[in-house]
């Protein structure tokens, strides 16, 4: 099963068609066996630059808040003070644009 997963990952990543970086990994078990023998088996996978970029972007997105709390606080204050103004023409146009 591990070989199937590794094979599918390798084939998926190598077919991305972008410049790739070579990464070598050694399992913990192989490292322990390799220490006395000094003949570790390594697995090689290629991660495309596009996949690396997607991974970085995903990590950045996970760190973003889902709610812009500053905007919420500002709007809440404006509403409670009675200073929040609605531009009805702009609102109507946005509803029309959304429906089209």
N, CA, C and O of each residue as an XYZ file, in Angstrom:
400
protein
N       0.817     -1.185      0.000
C       0.000      0.000      0.000
C       0.861      1.250      0.000
O       0.550      2.215     -0.698
N       1.952      1.246      0.781
C       2.853      2.388      0.814
C       3.445      2.625     -0.565
O       3.559      3.767     -1.010
N       3.819      1.553     -1.236
C       4.364      1.690     -2.583
C       3.343      2.281     -3.529
O       3.689      3.095     -4.385
N       2.058      1.874     -3.384
C       1.020      2.419     -4.244
C       0.874      3.916     -4.035
O       0.754      4.666     -5.004
N       0.883      4.362     -2.784
C       0.752      5.783     -2.473
C       1.960      6.536     -3.011
O       1.813      7.574     -3.657
N       3.157      6.015     -2.745
C       4.364      6.681     -3.219
C       4.394      6.746     -4.737
O       4.800      7.757     -5.310
N       3.966      5.675     -5.389
C       3.952      5.662     -6.844
C       2.974      6.682     -7.392
O       3.287      7.397     -8.344
N       1.779      6.756     -6.792
C       0.786      7.697     -7.297
C       1.208      9.130     -7.027
O       0.959     10.006     -7.856
N       1.838      9.393     -5.891
C       2.330     10.744     -5.605
C       3.420     11.102     -6.604
O       3.429     12.201     -7.158
N       4.329     10.176     -6.828
C       5.442     10.439     -7.744
C       4.926     10.721     -9.138
O       5.376     11.669     -9.781
N       3.989      9.914     -9.622
C       3.489     10.119    -10.979
C       2.678     11.395    -11.073
O       2.740     12.077    -12.096
N       1.913     11.748    -10.034
C       1.129     12.981    -10.060
C       2.023     14.202    -10.068
O       1.790     15.147    -10.821
N       3.033     14.181     -9.242
C       3.901     15.345     -9.143
C       4.837     15.480    -10.330
O       5.168     16.597    -10.727
N       5.266     14.376    -10.901
C       6.201     14.461    -12.014
C       5.510     14.853    -13.305
O       6.178     15.270    -14.252
N       4.188     14.731    -13.373
C       3.477     15.100    -14.589
C       3.018     16.542    -14.584
O       2.316     16.957    -15.507
N       3.383     17.312    -13.592
C       2.937     18.703    -13.517
C       3.556     19.553    -14.613
O       3.005     20.601    -14.950
N       4.691     19.136    -15.185
C       5.275     19.828    -16.321
C       6.022     21.101    -15.969
O       6.347     21.875    -16.869
N       6.298     21.342    -14.741
C       7.009     22.540    -14.320
C       8.420     22.159    -13.868
O       8.732     20.985    -13.668
N       9.258     23.180    -13.712
C      10.601     22.957    -13.187
C      10.466     22.286    -11.832
O       9.636     22.693    -11.019
N      11.262     21.276    -11.582
C      11.104     20.552    -10.336
C      12.395     20.520     -9.541
O      13.488     20.732    -10.065
N      12.229     20.248     -8.268
C      13.347     20.150     -7.343
C      13.399     18.717     -6.858
O      12.361     18.136     -6.543
N      14.561     18.147     -6.794
C      14.716     16.759     -6.380
C      14.858     16.710     -4.860
O      15.637     17.457     -4.268
N      14.097     15.822     -4.249
C      14.107     15.660     -2.803
C      14.365     14.194     -2.505
O      13.697     13.320     -3.057
N      15.323     13.921     -1.643
C      15.603     12.548     -1.257
C      15.184     12.354      0.187
O      15.455     13.195      1.044
N      14.518     11.235      0.447
C      14.082     10.933      1.801
C      14.569      9.553      2.199
O      14.721      8.660      1.365
N      14.807      9.400      3.477
C      15.202      8.109      4.019
C      14.289      7.849      5.201
O      14.178      8.694      6.089
N      13.634      6.700      5.232
C      12.735      6.395      6.332
C      13.544      6.204      7.611
O      14.742      5.922      7.566
N      12.875      6.361      8.749
C      13.539      6.204     10.036
C      14.091      4.792     10.186
O      15.178      4.593     10.728
N      13.333      3.819      9.702
C      13.782      2.430      9.782
C      15.050      2.231      8.957
O      15.991      1.576      9.404
N      15.071      2.793      7.761
C      16.251      2.688      6.917
C      17.442      3.415      7.525
O      18.579      2.967      7.379
N      17.196      4.530      8.203
C      18.288      5.263      8.837
C      18.917      4.441      9.950
O      20.138      4.419     10.105
N      18.070      3.760     10.727
C      18.595      2.938     11.810
C      19.402      1.777     11.248
O      20.456      1.430     11.781
N      18.915      1.188     10.191
C      19.634      0.075      9.578
C      20.886      0.578      8.874
O      21.887     -0.134      8.801
N      20.835      1.791      8.362
C      21.943      2.326      7.582
C      23.127      2.715      8.456
O      24.272      2.674      8.006
N      22.861      3.089      9.688
C      23.946      3.561     10.541
C      25.091      2.557     10.643
O      26.239      2.924     10.393
N      24.813      1.290     11.006
C      25.925      0.363     11.096
C      26.444     -0.055      9.715
O      27.645     -0.267      9.551
N      25.565     -0.174      8.730
C      25.958     -0.683      7.431
C      26.417      0.417      6.479
O      27.221      0.180      5.579
N      25.886      1.639      6.695
C      26.195      2.777      5.844
C      25.760      2.548      4.391
O      26.400      3.036      3.459
N      24.661      1.798      4.212
C      24.112      1.565      2.880
C      22.600      1.775      2.924
O      21.834      0.828      2.747
N      22.175      3.003      3.157
C      20.750      3.306      3.288
C      20.073      3.336      1.922
O      20.621      3.846      0.945
N      18.884      2.783      1.884
C      18.083      2.860      0.666
C      17.331      4.182      0.695
O      16.718      4.526      1.706
N      17.372      4.912     -0.388
C      16.688      6.201     -0.430
C      15.594      6.164     -1.485
O      15.689      5.470     -2.497
N      14.563      6.931     -1.209
C      13.487      7.104     -2.164
C      13.597      8.518     -2.700
O      13.905      9.447     -1.954
N      13.353      8.681     -3.959
C      13.466      9.994     -4.577
C      12.116     10.392     -5.149
O      11.483      9.629     -5.878
N      11.687     11.604     -4.805
C      10.475     12.145     -5.405
C      10.807     13.526     -5.951
O      11.743     14.180     -5.491
N      10.043     13.953     -6.917
C      10.233     15.278     -7.474
C       8.987     16.101     -7.194
O       7.867     15.684     -7.490
N       9.199     17.269     -6.623
C       8.097     18.169     -6.320
C       8.238     19.366     -7.241
O       9.246     20.071     -7.203
N       7.238     19.594     -8.061
C       7.320     20.693     -9.013
C       7.290     22.028     -8.275
O       6.807     22.116     -7.146
N       7.801     23.042     -8.915
C       7.790     24.378     -8.312
C       6.354     24.841     -8.117
O       6.060     25.582     -7.179
N       5.456     24.408     -9.002
C       4.046     24.765     -8.856
C       3.462     24.122     -7.591
O       2.710     24.767     -6.860
N       3.797     22.880     -7.335
C       3.312     22.196     -6.131
C       3.890     22.844     -4.879
O       3.199     22.959     -3.867
N       5.139     23.265     -4.937
C       5.751     23.942     -3.798
C       5.048     25.265     -3.527
O       4.778     25.602     -2.375
N       4.751     26.015     -4.585
C       4.053     27.288     -4.439
C       2.666     27.072     -3.857
O       2.241     27.815     -2.972
N       1.958     26.064     -4.345
C       0.631     25.768     -3.810
C       0.694     25.414     -2.328
O      -0.179     25.806     -1.554
N       1.702     24.690     -1.945
C       1.865     24.318     -0.541
C       2.097     25.554      0.326
O       1.528     25.668      1.411
N       2.926     26.472     -0.148
C       3.185     27.712      0.598
C       1.928     28.561      0.695
O       1.630     29.108      1.757
N       1.188     28.676     -0.402
C      -0.040     29.462     -0.405
C      -1.082     28.865      0.534
O      -1.788     29.590      1.235
N      -1.170     27.555      0.541
C      -2.117     26.883      1.425
C      -1.789     27.187      2.888
O      -2.689     27.437      3.689
N      -0.514     27.165      3.230
C      -0.102     27.471      4.604
C      -0.438     28.917      4.961
O      -0.874     29.192      6.079
N      -0.239     29.841      4.022
C      -0.554     31.244      4.275
C      -2.049     31.452      4.449
O      -2.475     32.221      5.311
N      -2.842     30.776      3.641
C      -4.295     30.906      3.738
C      -4.799     30.380      5.077
O      -5.710     30.955      5.672
N      -4.206     29.289      5.549
C      -4.619     28.732      6.837
C      -4.370     29.704      7.981
O      -5.056     29.647      9.001
N      -3.386     30.602      7.821
C      -3.057     31.565      8.869
C      -3.921     32.821      8.834
O      -3.876     33.624      9.765
N      -4.708     33.003      7.773
C      -5.561     34.177      7.668
C      -6.818     33.993      8.510
O      -7.362     32.891      8.591
N      -7.275     35.070      9.132
C      -8.531     34.958      9.875
C      -9.695     34.863      8.891
O      -9.642     35.428      7.799
N     -10.740     34.150      9.284
C     -11.901     34.010      8.418
C     -12.745     35.270      8.414
O     -13.483     35.518      7.461
N     -12.645     36.062      9.462
C     -13.434     37.284      9.607
C     -12.480     38.457      9.797
O     -11.536     38.381     10.584
N     -12.734     39.536      9.072
C     -11.946     40.761      9.243
C     -12.527     41.502     10.441
O     -13.440     42.316     10.301
N     -11.993     41.211     11.604
C     -12.545     41.732     12.851
C     -12.500     43.254     12.899
O     -13.407     43.874     13.453
N     -11.468     43.866     12.333
C     -11.406     45.336     12.326
C     -12.580     45.920     11.549
O     -13.187     46.900     11.981
N     -12.901     45.323     10.404
C     -14.030     45.796      9.585
C     -15.344     45.611     10.335
O     -16.201     46.495     10.313
N     -15.507     44.478     10.993
C     -16.722     44.205     11.765
C     -16.880     45.228     12.876
O     -17.972     45.757     13.081
N     -15.801     45.512     13.598
C     -15.849     46.486     14.695
C     -16.192     47.883     14.190
O     -16.975     48.603     14.809
N     -15.598     48.259     13.060
C     -15.872     49.572     12.480
C     -17.340     49.700     12.093
O     -17.990     50.695     12.414
N     -17.855     48.690     11.405
C     -19.264     48.725     11.002
C     -20.199     48.714     12.208
O     -21.206     49.423     12.216
N     -19.882     47.933     13.205
C     -20.702     47.863     14.419
C     -20.759     49.238     15.096
O     -21.821     49.680     15.531
N     -19.609     49.903     15.177
C     -19.567     51.235     15.786
C     -20.382     52.236     14.976
O     -21.122     53.038     15.545
N     -20.250     52.194     13.652
C     -21.001     53.114     12.804
C     -22.505     52.886     12.940
O     -23.269     53.848     13.016
N     -22.930     51.649     12.970
C     -24.353     51.339     13.106
C     -24.872     51.804     14.455
O     -25.934     52.420     14.534
N     -24.129     51.514     15.520
C     -24.592     51.890     16.858
C     -24.606     53.410     17.049
O     -25.407     53.918     17.834
N     -23.754     54.129     16.362
C     -23.709     55.594     16.466
C     -24.647     56.272     15.467
O     -24.842     57.487     15.512
N     -25.228     55.471     14.560
C     -26.141     56.022     13.569
C     -25.437     56.742     12.428
O     -26.054     57.548     11.731
N     -24.154     56.460     12.230
C     -23.396     57.123     11.163
C     -23.180     56.249      9.938
O     -22.574     56.689      8.961
N     -23.665     55.029      9.978
C     -23.502     54.134      8.829
C     -24.461     54.548      7.725
O     -25.669     54.634      7.945
N     -23.923     54.805      6.537
C     -24.737     55.235      5.414
C     -24.731     54.162      4.333
O     -23.697     53.571      4.021
N     -25.909     53.928      3.773
C     -26.044     52.949      2.702
C     -26.259     53.712      1.397
O     -27.166     54.538      1.288
N     -25.410     53.423      0.409
C     -25.565     54.011     -0.921
C     -26.509     53.093     -1.691
O     -26.096     52.064     -2.227
N     -27.783     53.481     -1.738
C     -28.799     52.606     -2.329
C     -28.565     52.358     -3.813
O     -28.863     51.265     -4.295
N     -28.048     53.321     -4.547
C     -27.770     53.130     -5.975
C     -26.675     52.098     -6.171
O     -26.787     51.216     -7.022
N     -25.618     52.211     -5.384
C     -24.516     51.255     -5.474
C     -24.978     49.856     -5.067
O     -24.615     48.871     -5.710
N     -25.764     49.769     -4.018
C     -26.289     48.486     -3.559
C     -27.157     47.844     -4.636
O     -27.022     46.654     -4.917
N     -28.046     48.629     -5.238
C     -28.921     48.110     -6.301
C     -28.099     47.618     -7.484
O     -28.387     46.559     -8.042
N     -27.077     48.379     -7.872
C     -26.238     47.978     -9.000
C     -25.488     46.680     -8.697
O     -25.362     45.822     -9.571
N     -25.000     46.532     -7.490
C     -24.289     45.296     -7.115
C     -25.223     44.086     -7.112
O     -24.823     42.981     -7.481
N     -26.467     44.306     -6.693
C     -27.447     43.197     -6.727
C     -27.728     42.802     -8.172
O     -27.794     41.615     -8.492
N     -27.893     43.791     -9.043
C     -28.132     43.507    -10.464
C     -26.939     42.773    -11.057
O     -27.114     41.776    -11.756
N     -25.722     43.256    -10.787
C     -24.515     42.618    -11.320
C     -24.372     41.179    -10.825
O     -23.931     40.298    -11.563
N     -24.748     40.959     -9.578
C     -24.652     39.621     -9.003
C     -25.634     38.663     -9.679
O     -25.309     37.501     -9.919
N     -26.808     39.146     -9.976
C     -27.843     38.302    -10.580
C     -27.563     38.010    -12.045
O     -28.034     37.000    -12.568
N     -26.819     38.857    -12.709
C     -26.522     38.633    -14.133
C     -25.401     37.681    -14.221
O     -24.969     37.336    -15.321
